[in-house]
């Protein structure tokens, strides 16, 4: 599992470690890891470090120092290294001396050509967007150069992933000691490119009560997946009820049922006006109300069916609420439930629930998912380029790493709802059911879009392959 810590916790871990190390040792560890990563990229891109043209964009703080010391190491291997400071009067003195001693040079303007650019402008303490001098340097990054961010792309908020104005778009981010939430959460995640963690001896877990965010990996998901045993039957594996679809949107019912069936449910019980369409595609589906271990309510439900949502929420079993079911939810009623509730809005639906503009949700996804979970007392899965799962302050926000832009298609959310509902019925906690469903859903999306644009029916059919992780 990849765990991400907020800046305050990383700084505390750095102070604790620096108190036990010789002065400057921590920066040298970071620079060594950074230089090694850059050397590997140069070997891949052009076969050797020797003769490479490297540009360092240097800020006044330790982030700039990391870049300068790494540049010095690369210069000693025969690269031509040029440092361009954001403020020539405020440059890390030790790093600049090391670069000059290794044959590097200082320049006032960014060269027109480069094989690799190191972004050392702003570190993890930066807030509120780039200053004009830094933004001007970013605009001059040569086309075709491999861009490597030092710890975090400049212009990205380390704690939230928010971007206020101009920011560096990196091909690779080399981060030190611990992942930062802004490297995992959009829009910062898209600007970070491939994220590589360099171990410099930090232990942020010792300084922090918990991580701010975490991303499951394949082994974590495999460990959570429910598996049938010799004593399993369809009821012990979980029966999930699906209240979905309408005369206008019968396909939503079919897709939600498909997700539930391929999510491992022992049985799926469908309630709604699209029974004929569901049975035509999936004759194993049970029709009509009955005992279930979890409900999925909302996909394609249409207007005027709030009573069905309320009836599902009155059942003392886990309930997933999606799409049309999210309208007119009563926060007090949800908080009063004793069984788990899972909400699965996209940004527009989240904005409606919060009474805020969609743009606010999209630019501040971490804040939005936390507010939703707190306000409604429910585990919340906020869909998007990086899907987030939050069940309040008791645990880190989960960030799904498998999403695909191809999933931005009609019906894919219906499949996700059915999939997550089947995992709730199998007994997984809401946070785990949502996280596992998002992970497997993302893998299926990649599979379904391998050879052609993705359709939701292809996504559902790709779920069995995705289960192999």
Secondary structure, DSSP 8 states (H G I E B T S, - for coil): -EEE--HHHHHHHHHHHHTTS-TTHHHHHHHHHHHHHHHHHHHHHHS-STT-EEEEEE-SSHHHHHHHHHHHHHHTTT-EEEEEESSTTS--HHHHHHHHHTT-EEESS--S--SEEEEES--TT--SS--HHHHHHHHT--TT-EEEEESS-TTB-TTT--B-S-----SEEEEESSB-HHHHSTTHHHHH-EEEEE--S--HHHH-SS-SEEE--HHHHHHHS----TT--TTTT-EEEEE---SS-HHHHHHHHHHHHTTT-SEEEEESTTHHHHHHH-TT-EES----SEEEE-TT--SS-HHHHHHHHHSSSEEEE-GGGGTT--HHHHHH-SS-EEE---HHHHHHHHTS-HHHHHH-HHHHHHHHHHHHTSEEEE-SSS-EEE-STTS-EEE-S---GGG-STTHHHHHHHHHHHHHHTT--HHHHHHHHHHHHHHHHHHHTSSS---HHHHHHHHHHHTT-
